[in-house]
Amino acid sequence: MNQTIEEYNQVVTRCRELFEKKAKDYGTAWRVLRTPSLTDQIFIKAQRIRSIEEKGVAKVEEGVIPEWIGIINYCVMALIQLEKGVLNAPEENETAEHILSLYDHYIQEAQSLMLNKNHDYDEAWRQMRVSSLTDIILMKLLRVKQIEDNEGKTLVSEGIAANYYDMINYAVFAMIKLTL
């Protein structure tokens, strides 16, 4: 389990560094996005990964790693939006440090969930194919879209946030498998 924690931290550090750099470039402009827009951004990234997996080649040379990073970072943004709500314009007092502290909070929550599930599932993800992780994320996105279309109401299912947390963890697993 210590290996998983170390690998997880390496991946999320890479994601956080990009998130921080983009926050310096763009500020918190993304705070105007509604969660369905963020869900669609995650979908685009997951769909591109699947397309490249199926075709075996990418015409845009950046590969899939930036897409996996994007999935993680957009999921964190969506969790922030679920908590904080959408802004018509980013608030002036919303500092990069504040947003980064929220980022860290949600990543920590995702990691705690991962550790609990890893205990119960005995790190089964290590035996999975990356393509299966992609498919599971696409399935979870379809679930989130359905819940969003149902105005957040579910009868027996986990809510939207739980799916974003799972997508973070599956994307981290994919990055571990692809880069470490």
Secondary structure by P-SEA (a helix, b strand, c coil): caaaaaaaaaaaaaaaaaaaaaaaacccccccccaaaaaaaaaaaaaaaaaaaaacccccccccaaaaaaaaaaaaaaaaaaaccccccccccccaaaaaaaaaaaaaaaaaaaaaaaaaaccccccccaaaaaaaaaaaaaaaaaaaaacccccccccaaaaaaaaaaaaaaaaaaccc
